[in-house]
Amino acid sequence: MDISKLISRMTQYISEAVMRIFAPNDDAYPLIGVQPFTGDIYHGKTADNW
């Protein structure tokens, strides 16, 4: 493989990663904020949990 093609591919690979990291978010999270935890709290293993 030609060295210029190798450098070109590496540059493209790195620039695509940087663009993806610093691009605006495209997440589809609802705009309602953080939700409180509603699950059961883990109390550890005890003899009566078996």
mmCIF entry with sequence, helices, sheets and N, C-alpha, C, O atoms, coordinates in Angstrom:
data_MODEL
# 
_entry.id   MODEL 
# 
_entity.id                         1 
_entity.type                       polymer 
_entity.pdbx_number_of_molecules   1 
# 
_entity_poly.entity_id                      1 
_entity_poly.type                           'polypeptide(L)' 
_entity_poly.nstd_linkage                   no 
_entity_poly.nstd_monomer                   no 
_entity_poly.pdbx_seq_one_letter_code       MDISKLISRMTQYISEAVMRIFAPNDDAYPLIGVQPFTGDIYHGKTADNW 
_entity_poly.pdbx_seq_one_letter_code_can   MDISKLISRMTQYISEAVMRIFAPNDDAYPLIGVQPFTGDIYHGKTADNW 
_entity_poly.pdbx_strand_id                 A 
# 
loop_
_entity_poly_seq.entity_id 
_entity_poly_seq.num 
_entity_poly_seq.mon_id 
_entity_poly_seq.hetero 
1 1  MET n 
1 2  ASP n 
1 3  ILE n 
1 4  SER n 
1 5  LYS n 
1 6  LEU n 
1 7  ILE n 
1 8  SER n 
1 9  ARG n 
1 10 MET n 
1 11 THR n 
1 12 GLN n 
1 13 TYR n 
1 14 ILE n 
1 15 SER n 
1 16 GLU n 
1 17 ALA n 
1 18 VAL n 
1 19 MET n 
1 20 ARG n 
1 21 ILE n 
1 22 PHE n 
1 23 ALA n 
1 24 PRO n 
1 25 ASN n 
1 26 ASP n 
1 27 ASP n 
1 28 ALA n 
1 29 TYR n 
1 30 PRO n 
1 31 LEU n 
1 32 ILE n 
1 33 GLY n 
1 34 VAL n 
1 35 GLN n 
1 36 PRO n 
1 37 PHE n 
1 38 THR n 
1 39 GLY n 
1 40 ASP n 
1 41 ILE n 
1 42 TYR n 
1 43 HIS n 
1 44 GLY n 
1 45 LYS n 
1 46 THR n 
1 47 ALA n 
1 48 ASP n 
1 49 ASN n 
1 50 TRP n 
# 
_struct_asym.id          A 
_struct_asym.entity_id   1 
# 
loop_
_struct_conf.conf_type_id 
_struct_conf.id 
_struct_conf.pdbx_PDB_helix_id 
_struct_conf.beg_label_comp_id 
_struct_conf.beg_label_asym_id 
_struct_conf.beg_label_seq_id 
_struct_conf.pdbx_beg_PDB_ins_code 
_struct_conf.end_label_comp_id 
_struct_conf.end_label_asym_id 
_struct_conf.end_label_seq_id 
_struct_conf.pdbx_end_PDB_ins_code 
_struct_conf.beg_auth_comp_id 
_struct_conf.beg_auth_asym_id 
_struct_conf.beg_auth_seq_id 
_struct_conf.end_auth_comp_id 
_struct_conf.end_auth_asym_id 
_struct_conf.end_auth_seq_id 
_struct_conf.pdbx_PDB_helix_class 
_struct_conf.details 
_struct_conf.pdbx_PDB_helix_length 
HELX_P HELX_P1 AA1 ILE A 3  ? PHE A 22 ? ILE A 3  PHE A 22 1 ? 20 
HELX_P HELX_P2 AA2 ALA A 47 ? ASN A 49 ? ALA A 47 ASN A 49 5 ? 3  
# 
_struct_conf_type.id          HELX_P 
_struct_conf_type.criteria    ? 
_struct_conf_type.reference   ? 
# 
loop_
_atom_site.group_PDB 
_atom_site.id 
_atom_site.type_symbol 
_atom_site.label_atom_id 
_atom_site.label_alt_id 
_atom_site.label_comp_id 
_atom_site.label_asym_id 
_atom_site.label_entity_id 
_atom_site.label_seq_id 
_atom_site.pdbx_PDB_ins_code 
_atom_site.Cartn_x 
_atom_site.Cartn_y 
_atom_site.Cartn_z 
_atom_site.occupancy 
_atom_site.B_iso_or_equiv 
_atom_site.pdbx_formal_charge 
_atom_site.auth_seq_id 
_atom_site.auth_comp_id 
_atom_site.auth_asym_id 
_atom_site.auth_atom_id 
_atom_site.pdbx_PDB_model_num 
ATOM 1   N N  . MET A 1 1  ? 0.847   -1.169  0.000  1.00 0.00 ? 1  MET A N  1 
ATOM 2   C CA . MET A 1 1  ? 0.000   0.000   0.000  1.00 0.00 ? 1  MET A CA 1 
ATOM 3   C C  . MET A 1 1  ? 0.896   1.235   0.000  1.00 0.00 ? 1  MET A C  1 
ATOM 4   O O  . MET A 1 1  ? 1.933   1.274   0.662  1.00 0.00 ? 1  MET A O  1 
ATOM 5   N N  . ASP A 1 2  ? 0.484   2.201   -0.729 1.00 0.00 ? 2  ASP A N  1 
ATOM 6   C CA . ASP A 1 2  ? 1.248   3.438   -0.834 1.00 0.00 ? 2  ASP A CA 1 
ATOM 7   C C  . ASP A 1 2  ? 1.179   4.199   0.490  1.00 0.00 ? 2  ASP A C  1 
ATOM 8   O O  . ASP A 1 2  ? 0.134   4.233   1.139  1.00 0.00 ? 2  ASP A O  1 
ATOM 9   N N  . ILE A 1 3  ? 2.284   4.799   0.880  1.00 0.00 ? 3  ILE A N  1 
ATOM 10  C CA . ILE A 1 3  ? 2.348   5.498   2.168  1.00 0.00 ? 3  ILE A CA 1 
ATOM 11  C C  . ILE A 1 3  ? 1.384   6.680   2.218  1.00 0.00 ? 3  ILE A C  1 
ATOM 12  O O  . ILE A 1 3  ? 0.843   6.986   3.280  1.00 0.00 ? 3  ILE A O  1 
ATOM 13  N N  . SER A 1 4  ? 1.164   7.344   1.091  1.00 0.00 ? 4  SER A N  1 
ATOM 14  C CA . SER A 1 4  ? 0.235   8.484   1.083  1.00 0.00 ? 4  SER A CA 1 
ATOM 15  C C  . SER A 1 4  ? -1.208  8.018   1.298  1.00 0.00 ? 4  SER A C  1 
ATOM 16  O O  . SER A 1 4  ? -1.990  8.713   1.947  1.00 0.00 ? 4  SER A O  1 
ATOM 17  N N  . LYS A 1 5  ? -1.565  6.845   0.759  1.00 0.00 ? 5  LYS A N  1 
ATOM 18  C CA . LYS A 1 5  ? -2.908  6.296   0.984  1.00 0.00 ? 5  LYS A CA 1 
ATOM 19  C C  . LYS A 1 5  ? -3.077  5.908   2.450  1.00 0.00 ? 5  LYS A C  1 
ATOM 20  O O  . LYS A 1 5  ? -4.143  6.112   3.032  1.00 0.00 ? 5  LYS A O  1 
ATOM 21  N N  . LEU A 1 6  ? -2.040  5.358   3.036  1.00 0.00 ? 6  LEU A N  1 
ATOM 22  C CA . LEU A 1 6  ? -2.095  4.972   4.434  1.00 0.00 ? 6  LEU A CA 1 
ATOM 23  C C  . LEU A 1 6  ? -2.286  6.198   5.332  1.00 0.00 ? 6  LEU A C  1 
ATOM 24  O O  . LEU A 1 6  ? -3.106  6.182   6.249  1.00 0.00 ? 6  LEU A O  1 
ATOM 25  N N  . ILE A 1 7  ? -1.533  7.241   5.062  1.00 0.00 ? 7  ILE A N  1 
ATOM 26  C CA . ILE A 1 7  ? -1.660  8.477   5.843  1.00 0.00 ? 7  ILE A CA 1 
ATOM 27  C C  . ILE A 1 7  ? -3.033  9.097   5.623  1.00 0.00 ? 7  ILE A C  1 
ATOM 28  O O  . ILE A 1 7  ? -3.632  9.619   6.564  1.00 0.00 ? 7  ILE A O  1 
ATOM 29  N N  . SER A 1 8  ? -3.532  9.047   4.412  1.00 0.00 ? 8  SER A N  1 
ATOM 30  C CA . SER A 1 8  ? -4.857  9.589   4.111  1.00 0.00 ? 8  SER A CA 1 
ATOM 31  C C  . SER A 1 8  ? -5.947  8.835   4.860  1.00 0.00 ? 8  SER A C  1 
ATOM 32  O O  . SER A 1 8  ? -6.859  9.455   5.407  1.00 0.00 ? 8  SER A O  1 
ATOM 33  N N  . ARG A 1 9  ? -5.868  7.529   4.891  1.00 0.00 ? 9  ARG A N  1 
ATOM 34  C CA . ARG A 1 9  ? -6.861  6.729   5.607  1.00 0.00 ? 9  ARG A CA 1 
ATOM 35  C C  . ARG A 1 9  ? -6.792  6.967   7.114  1.00 0.00 ? 9  ARG A C  1 
ATOM 36  O O  . ARG A 1 9  ? -7.828  7.069   7.771  1.00 0.00 ? 9  ARG A O  1 
ATOM 37  N N  . MET A 1 10 ? -5.600  7.054   7.657  1.00 0.00 ? 10 MET A N  1 
ATOM 38  C CA . MET A 1 10 ? -5.460  7.321   9.091  1.00 0.00 ? 10 MET A CA 1 
ATOM 39  C C  . MET A 1 10 ? -6.016  8.699   9.441  1.00 0.00 ? 10 MET A C  1 
ATOM 40  O O  . MET A 1 10 ? -6.697  8.854   10.454 1.00 0.00 ? 10 MET A O  1 
ATOM 41  N N  . THR A 1 11 ? -5.730  9.692   8.614  1.00 0.00 ? 11 THR A N  1 
ATOM 42  C CA . THR A 1 11 ? -6.242  11.035  8.850  1.00 0.00 ? 11 THR A CA 1 
ATOM 43  C C  . THR A 1 11 ? -7.764  11.057  8.790  1.00 0.00 ? 11 THR A C  1 
ATOM 44  O O  . THR A 1 11 ? -8.410  11.698  9.619  1.00 0.00 ? 11 THR A O  1 
ATOM 45  N N  . GLN A 1 12 ? -8.336  10.362  7.817  1.00 0.00 ? 12 GLN A N  1 
ATOM 46  C CA . GLN A 1 12 ? -9.784  10.302  7.692  1.00 0.00 ? 12 GLN A CA 1 
ATOM 47  C C  . GLN A 1 12 ? -10.403 9.600   8.901  1.00 0.00 ? 12 GLN A C  1 
ATOM 48  O O  . GLN A 1 12 ? -11.422 10.050  9.424  1.00 0.00 ? 12 GLN A O  1 
ATOM 49  N N  . TYR A 1 13 ? -9.802  8.519   9.338  1.00 0.00 ? 13 TYR A N  1 
ATOM 50  C CA . TYR A 1 13 ? -10.302 7.763   10.491 1.00 0.00 ? 13 TYR A CA 1 
ATOM 51  C C  . TYR A 1 13 ? -10.318 8.625   11.749 1.00 0.00 ? 13 TYR A C  1 
ATOM 52  O O  . TYR A 1 13 ? -11.303 8.640   12.487 1.00 0.00 ? 13 TYR A O  1 
ATOM 53  N N  . ILE A 1 14 ? -9.232  9.333   11.986 1.00 0.00 ? 14 ILE A N  1 
ATOM 54  C CA . ILE A 1 14 ? -9.128  10.182  13.170 1.00 0.00 ? 14 ILE A CA 1 
ATOM 55  C C  . ILE A 1 14 ? -10.056 11.380  13.069 1.00 0.00 ? 14 ILE A C  1 
ATOM 56  O O  . ILE A 1 14 ? -10.692 11.745  14.057 1.00 0.00 ? 14 ILE A O  1 
ATOM 57  N N  . SER A 1 15 ? -10.150 12.000  11.905 1.00 0.00 ? 15 SER A N  1 
ATOM 58  C CA . SER A 1 15 ? -11.015 13.175  11.767 1.00 0.00 ? 15 SER A CA 1 
ATOM 59  C C  . SER A 1 15 ? -12.488 12.801  11.907 1.00 0.00 ? 15 SER A C  1 
ATOM 60  O O  . SER A 1 15 ? -13.265 13.584  12.453 1.00 0.00 ? 15 SER A O  1 
ATOM 61  N N  . GLU A 1 16 ? -12.893 11.620  11.426 1.00 0.00 ? 16 GLU A N  1 
ATOM 62  C CA . GLU A 1 16 ? -14.283 11.185  11.604 1.00 0.00 ? 16 GLU A CA 1 
ATOM 63  C C  . GLU A 1 16 ? -14.589 10.947  13.082 1.00 0.00 ? 16 GLU A C  1 
ATOM 64  O O  . GLU A 1 16 ? -15.684 11.261  13.547 1.00 0.00 ? 16 GLU A O  1 
ATOM 65  N N  . ALA A 1 17 ? -13.632 10.398  13.817 1.00 0.00 ? 17 ALA A N  1 
ATOM 66  C CA . ALA A 1 17 ? -13.835 10.185  15.246 1.00 0.00 ? 17 ALA A CA 1 
ATOM 67  C C  . ALA A 1 17 ? -13.959 11.520  15.977 1.00 0.00 ? 17 ALA A C  1 
ATOM 68  O O  . ALA A 1 17 ? -14.823 11.667  16.842 1.00 0.00 ? 17 ALA A O  1 
ATOM 69  N N  . VAL A 1 18 ? -13.126 12.477  15.651 1.00 0.00 ? 18 VAL A N  1 
ATOM 70  C CA . VAL A 1 18 ? -13.173 13.795  16.284 1.00 0.00 ? 18 VAL A CA 1 
ATOM 71  C C  . VAL A 1 18 ? -14.488 14.492  15.950 1.00 0.00 ? 18 VAL A C  1 
ATOM 72  O O  . VAL A 1 18 ? -15.091 15.123  16.818 1.00 0.00 ? 18 VAL A O  1 
ATOM 73  N N  . MET A 1 19 ? -14.934 14.385  14.706 1.00 0.00 ? 19 MET A N  1 
ATOM 74  C CA . MET A 1 19 ? -16.207 15.012  14.328 1.00 0.00 ? 19 MET A CA 1 
ATOM 75  C C  . MET A 1 19 ? -17.365 14.371  15.081 1.00 0.00 ? 19 MET A C  1 
ATOM 76  O O  . MET A 1 19 ? -18.307 15.063  15.467 1.00 0.00 ? 19 MET A O  1 
ATOM 77  N N  . ARG A 1 20 ? -17.310 13.083  15.292 1.00 0.00 ? 20 ARG A N  1 
ATOM 78  C CA . ARG A 1 20 ? -18.390 12.413  16.012 1.00 0.00 ? 20 ARG A CA 1 
ATOM 79  C C  . ARG A 1 20 ? -18.392 12.798  17.491 1.00 0.00 ? 20 ARG A C  1 
ATOM 80  O O  . ARG A 1 20 ? -19.456 12.959  18.089 1.00 0.00 ? 20 ARG A O  1 
ATOM 81  N N  . ILE A 1 21 ? -17.223 12.942  18.072 1.00 0.00 ? 21 ILE A N  1 
ATOM 82  C CA . ILE A 1 21 ? -17.134 13.320  19.490 1.00 0.00 ? 21 ILE A CA 1 
ATOM 83  C C  . ILE A 1 21 ? -17.665 14.731  19.713 1.00 0.00 ? 21 ILE A C  1 
ATOM 84  O O  . ILE A 1 21 ? -18.408 14.967  20.665 1.00 0.00 ? 21 ILE A O  1 
ATOM 85  N N  . PHE A 1 22 ? -17.295 15.666  18.853 1.00 0.00 ? 22 PHE A N  1 
ATOM 86  C CA . PHE A 1 22 ? -17.639 17.066  19.065 1.00 0.00 ? 22 PHE A CA 1 
ATOM 87  C C  . PHE A 1 22 ? -18.868 17.526  18.295 1.00 0.00 ? 22 PHE A C  1 
ATOM 88  O O  . PHE A 1 22 ? -19.153 18.723  18.263 1.00 0.00 ? 22 PHE A O  1 
ATOM 89  N N  . ALA A 1 23 ? -19.594 16.620  17.681 1.00 0.00 ? 23 ALA A N  1 
ATOM 90  C CA . ALA A 1 23 ? -20.830 16.979  16.972 1.00 0.00 ? 23 ALA A CA 1 
ATOM 91  C C  . ALA A 1 23 ? -21.940 17.238  17.985 1.00 0.00 ? 23 ALA A C  1 
ATOM 92  O O  . ALA A 1 23 ? -21.875 16.761  19.117 1.00 0.00 ? 23 ALA A O  1 
ATOM 93  N N  . PRO A 1 24 ? -22.951 17.990  17.581 1.00 0.00 ? 24 PRO A N  1 
ATOM 94  C CA . PRO A 1 24 ? -24.088 18.187  18.488 1.00 0.00 ? 24 PRO A CA 1 
ATOM 95  C C  . PRO A 1 24 ? -24.752 16.845  18.804 1.00 0.00 ? 24 PRO A C  1 
ATOM 96  O O  . PRO A 1 24 ? -24.729 15.918  17.993 1.00 0.00 ? 24 PRO A O  1 
ATOM 97  N N  . ASN A 1 25 ? -25.332 16.764  19.976 1.00 0.00 ? 25 ASN A N  1 
ATOM 98  C CA . ASN A 1 25 ? -25.971 15.519  20.386 1.00 0.00 ? 25 ASN A CA 1 
ATOM 99  C C  . ASN A 1 25 ? -27.182 15.220  19.519 1.00 0.00 ? 25 ASN A C  1 
ATOM 100 O O  . ASN A 1 25 ? -27.952 16.117  19.175 1.00 0.00 ? 25 ASN A O  1 
ATOM 101 N N  . ASP A 1 26 ? -27.340 13.958  19.172 1.00 0.00 ? 26 ASP A N  1 
ATOM 102 C CA . ASP A 1 26 ? -28.529 13.528  18.445 1.00 0.00 ? 26 ASP A CA 1 
ATOM 103 C C  . ASP A 1 26 ? -29.311 12.519  19.290 1.00 0.00 ? 26 ASP A C  1 
ATOM 104 O O  . ASP A 1 26 ? -30.057 11.693  18.764 1.00 0.00 ? 26 ASP A O  1 
ATOM 105 N N  . ASP A 1 27 ? -29.129 12.604  20.588 1.00 0.00 ? 27 ASP A N  1 
ATOM 106 C CA . ASP A 1 27 ? -29.836 11.717  21.496 1.00 0.00 ? 27 ASP A CA 1 
ATOM 107 C C  . ASP A 1 27 ? -31.311 12.113  21.552 1.00 0.00 ? 27 ASP A C  1 
ATOM 108 O O  . ASP A 1 27 ? -31.657 13.286  21.407 1.00 0.00 ? 27 ASP A O  1 
ATOM 109 N N  . ALA A 1 28 ? -32.156 11.136  21.759 1.00 0.00 ? 28 ALA A N  1 
ATOM 110 C CA . ALA A 1 28 ? -33.597 11.391  21.804 1.00 0.00 ? 28 ALA A CA 1 
ATOM 111 C C  . ALA A 1 28 ? -34.112 11.307  23.239 1.00 0.00 ? 28 ALA A C  1 
ATOM 112 O O  . ALA A 1 28 ? -35.157 10.706  23.487 1.00 0.00 ? 28 ALA A O  1 
ATOM 113 N N  . TYR A 1 29 ? -33.394 11.900  24.175 1.00 0.00 ? 29 TYR A N  1 
ATOM 114 C CA . TYR A 1 29 ? -33.824 11.884  25.565 1.00 0.00 ? 29 TYR A CA 1 
ATOM 115 C C  . TYR A 1 29 ? -34.981 12.859  25.757 1.00 0.00 ? 29 TYR A C  1 
ATOM 116 O O  . TYR A 1 29 ? -34.999 13.912  25.121 1.00 0.00 ? 29 TYR A O  1 
ATOM 117 N N  . PRO A 1 30 ? -35.947 12.539  26.616 1.00 0.00 ? 30 PRO A N  1 
ATOM 118 C CA . PRO A 1 30 ? -37.033 13.483  26.873 1.00 0.00 ? 30 PRO A CA 1 
ATOM 119 C C  . PRO A 1 30 ? -36.523 14.709  27.629 1.00 0.00 ? 30 PRO A C  1 
ATOM 120 O O  . PRO A 1 30 ? -35.527 14.629  28.349 1.00 0.00 ? 30 PRO A O  1 
ATOM 121 N N  . LEU A 1 31 ? -37.183 15.804  27.469 1.00 0.00 ? 31 LEU A N  1 
ATOM 122 C CA . LEU A 1 31 ? -36.753 17.061  28.077 1.00 0.00 ? 31 LEU A CA 1 
ATOM 123 C C  . LEU A 1 31 ? -37.337 17.260  29.470 1.00 0.00 ? 31 LEU A C  1 
ATOM 124 O O  . LEU A 1 31 ? -37.549 18.400  29.885 1.00 0.00 ? 31 LEU A O  1 
ATOM 125 N N  . ILE A 1 32 ? -37.602 16.186  30.197 1.00 0.00 ? 32 ILE A N  1 
ATOM 126 C CA . ILE A 1 32 ? -38.236 16.303  31.505 1.00 0.00 ? 32 ILE A CA 1 
ATOM 127 C C  . ILE A 1 32 ? -37.244 16.277  32.651 1.00 0.00 ? 32 ILE A C  1 
ATOM 128 O O  . ILE A 1 32 ? -37.641 16.448  33.804 1.00 0.00 ? 32 ILE A O  1 
ATOM 129 N N  . GLY A 1 33 ? -35.979 16.071  32.375 1.00 0.00 ? 33 GLY A N  1 
ATOM 130 C CA . GLY A 1 33 ? -34.966 16.115  33.416 1.00 0.00 ? 33 GLY A CA 1 
ATOM 131 C C  . GLY A 1 33 ? -34.644 14.754  33.997 1.00 0.00 ? 33 GLY A C  1 
ATOM 132 O O  . GLY A 1 33 ? -35.051 13.717  33.472 1.00 0.00 ? 33 GLY A O  1 
ATOM 133 N N  . VAL A 1 34 ? -33.913 14.782  35.082 1.00 0.00 ? 34 VAL A N  1 
ATOM 134 C CA . VAL A 1 34 ? -33.457 13.562  35.742 1.00 0.00 ? 34 VAL A CA 1 
ATOM 135 C C  . VAL A 1 34 ? -34.620 12.935  36.499 1.00 0.00 ? 34 VAL A C  1 
ATOM 136 O O  . VAL A 1 34 ? -35.384 13.630  37.168 1.00 0.00 ? 34 VAL A O  1 
ATOM 137 N N  . GLN A 1 35 ? -34.746 11.624  36.390 1.00 0.00 ? 35 GLN A N  1 
ATOM 138 C CA . GLN A 1 35 ? -35.812 10.913  37.076 1.00 0.00 ? 35 GLN A CA 1 
ATOM 139 C C  . GLN A 1 35 ? -35.292 10.345  38.385 1.00 0.00 ? 35 GLN A C  1 
ATOM 140 O O  . GLN A 1 35 ? -34.150 9.889   38.437 1.00 0.00 ? 35 GLN A O  1 
ATOM 141 N N  . PRO A 1 36 ? -36.089 10.359  39.440 1.00 0.00 ? 36 PRO A N  1 
ATOM 142 C CA . PRO A 1 36 ? -35.654 9.794   40.719 1.00 0.00 ? 36 PRO A CA 1 
ATOM 143 C C  . PRO A 1 36 ? -35.576 8.272   40.647 1.00 0.00 ? 36 PRO A C  1 
ATOM 144 O O  . PRO A 1 36 ? -36.264 7.643   39.843 1.00 0.00 ? 36 PRO A O  1 
ATOM 145 N N  . PHE A 1 37 ? -34.745 7.700   41.481 1.00 0.00 ? 37 PHE A N  1 
ATOM 146 C CA . PHE A 1 37 ? -34.598 6.252   41.546 1.00 0.00 ? 37 PHE A CA 1 
ATOM 147 C C  . PHE A 1 37 ? -35.809 5.672   42.253 1.00 0.00 ? 37 PHE A C  1 
ATOM 148 O O  . PHE A 1 37 ? -36.174 6.126   43.337 1.00 0.00 ? 37 PHE A O  1 
ATOM 149 N N  . THR A 1 38 ? -36.440 4.664   41.642 1.00 0.00 ? 38 THR A N  1 
ATOM 150 C CA . THR A 1 38 ? -37.637 4.068   42.227 1.00 0.00 ? 38 THR A CA 1 
ATOM 151 C C  . THR A 1 38 ? -37.480 2.574   42.451 1.00 0.00 ? 38 THR A C  1 
ATOM 152 O O  . THR A 1 38 ? -38.472 1.894   42.715 1.00 0.00 ? 38 THR A O  1 
ATOM 153 N N  . GLY A 1 39 ? -36.277 2.042   42.355 1.00 0.00 ? 39 GLY A N  1 
ATOM 154 C CA . GLY A 1 39 ? -36.056 0.612   42.509 1.00 0.00 ? 39 GLY A CA 1 
ATOM 155 C C  . GLY A 1 39 ? -35.795 0.211   43.942 1.00 0.00 ? 39 GLY A C  1 
ATOM 156 O O  . GLY A 1 39 ? -35.819 1.041   44.850 1.00 0.00 ? 39 GLY A O  1 
ATOM 157 N N  . ASP A 1 40 ? -35.546 -1.059  44.133 1.00 0.00 ? 40 ASP A N  1 
ATOM 158 C CA . ASP A 1 40 ? -35.237 -1.585  45.458 1.00 0.00 ? 40 ASP A CA 1 
ATOM 159 C C  . ASP A 1 40 ? -33.763 -1.382  45.764 1.00 0.00 ? 40 ASP A C  1 
ATOM 160 O O  . ASP A 1 40 ? -32.920 -1.555  44.884 1.00 0.00 ? 40 ASP A O  1 
ATOM 161 N N  . ILE A 1 41 ? -33.447 -1.025  46.976 1.00 0.00 ? 41 ILE A N  1 
ATOM 162 C CA . ILE A 1 41 ? -32.069 -0.818  47.407 1.00 0.00 ? 41 ILE A CA 1 
ATOM 163 C C  . ILE A 1 41 ? -31.467 -2.163  47.793 1.00 0.00 ? 41 ILE A C  1 
ATOM 164 O O  . ILE A 1 41 ? -32.097 -2.951  48.498 1.00 0.00 ? 41 ILE A O  1 
ATOM 165 N N  . TYR A 1 42 ? -30.264 -2.419  47.337 1.00 0.00 ? 42 TYR A N  1 
ATOM 166 C CA . TYR A 1 42 ? -29.560 -3.664  47.639 1.00 0.00 ? 42 TYR A CA 1 
ATOM 167 C C  . TYR A 1 42 ? -28.975 -3.568  49.038 1.00 0.00 ? 42 TYR A C  1 
ATOM 168 O O  . TYR A 1 42 ? -28.214 -2.646  49.330 1.00 0.00 ? 42 TYR A O  1 
ATOM 169 N N  . HIS A 1 43 ? -29.320 -4.504  49.900 1.00 0.00 ? 43 HIS A N  1 
ATOM 170 C CA . HIS A 1 43 ? -28.859 -4.499  51.280 1.00 0.00 ? 43 HIS A CA 1 
ATOM 171 C C  . HIS A 1 43 ? -27.748 -5.516  51.522 1.00 0.00 ? 43 HIS A C  1 
ATOM 172 O O  . HIS A 1 43 ? -27.345 -5.706  52.669 1.00 0.00 ? 43 HIS A O  1 
ATOM 173 N N  . GLY A 1 44 ? -27.260 -6.152  50.523 1.00 0.00 ? 44 GLY A N  1 
ATOM 174 C CA . GLY A 1 44 ? -26.188 -7.118  50.679 1.00 0.00 ? 44 GLY A CA 1 
ATOM 175 C C  . GLY A 1 44 ? -26.739 -8.523  50.918 1.00 0.00 ? 44 GLY A C  1 
ATOM 176 O O  . GLY A 1 44 ? -27.937 -8.712  51.128 1.00 0.00 ? 44 GLY A O  1 
ATOM 177 N N  . LYS A 1 45 ? -25.851 -9.483  50.882 1.00 0.00 ? 45 LYS A N  1 
ATOM 178 C CA . LYS A 1 45 ? -26.223 -10.871 51.108 1.00 0.00 ? 45 LYS A CA 1 
ATOM 179 C C  . LYS A 1 45 ? -26.327 -11.144 52.589 1.00 0.00 ? 45 LYS A C  1 
ATOM 180 O O  . LYS A 1 45 ? -25.386 -10.887 53.341 1.00 0.00 ? 45 LYS A O  1 
ATOM 181 N N  . THR A 1 46 ? -27.444 -11.655 53.007 1.00 0.00 ? 46 THR A N  1 
ATOM 182 C CA . THR A 1 46 ? -27.619 -12.100 54.385 1.00 0.00 ? 46 THR A CA 1 
ATOM 183 C C  . THR A 1 46 ? -28.230 -13.493 54.367 1.00 0.00 ? 46 THR A C  1 
ATOM 184 O O  . THR A 1 46 ? -28.656 -13.962 53.312 1.00 0.00 ? 46 THR A O  1 
ATOM 185 N N  . ALA A 1 47 ? -28.281 -14.148 55.488 1.00 0.00 ? 47 ALA A N  1 
ATOM 186 C CA . ALA A 1 47 ? -28.793 -15.505 55.564 1.00 0.00 ? 47 ALA A CA 1 
ATOM 187 C C  . ALA A 1 47 ? -30.289 -15.559 55.221 1.00 0.00 ? 47 ALA A C  1 
ATOM 188 O O  . ALA A 1 47 ? -30.761 -16.553 54.669 1.00 0.00 ? 47 ALA A O  1 
ATOM 189 N N  . ASP A 1 48 ? -31.024 -14.507 55.544 1.00 0.00 ? 48 ASP A N  1 
ATOM 190 C CA . ASP A 1 48 ? -32.459 -14.536 55.274 1.00 0.00 ? 48 ASP A CA 1 
ATOM 191 C C  . ASP A 1 48 ? -32.809 -14.150 53.835 1.00 0.00 ? 48 ASP A C  1 
ATOM 192 O O  . ASP A 1 48 ? -33.970 -14.258 53.440 1.00 0.00 ? 48 ASP A O  1 
ATOM 193 N N  . ASN A 1 49 ? -31.822 -13.700 53.040 1.00 0.00 ? 49 ASN A N  1 
ATOM 194 C CA . ASN A 1 49 ? -32.075 -13.372 51.627 1.00 0.00 ? 49 ASN A CA 1 
ATOM 195 C C  . ASN A 1 49 ? -32.003 -14.597 50.735 1.00 0.00 ? 49 ASN A C  1 
ATOM 196 O O  . ASN A 1 49 ? -32.391 -14.504 49.571 1.00 0.00 ? 49 ASN A O  1 
ATOM 197 N N  . TRP A 1 50 ? -31.536 -15.727 51.205 1.00 0.00 ? 50 TRP A N  1 
ATOM 198 C CA . TRP A 1 50 ? -31.371 -16.910 50.370 1.00 0.00 ? 50 TRP A CA 1 
ATOM 199 C C  . TRP A 1 50 ? -32.689 -17.472 50.160 1.00 0.00 ? 50 TRP A C  1 
ATOM 200 O O  . TRP A 1 50 ? -32.825 -18.489 49.479 1.00 0.00 ? 50 TRP A O  1 
# 
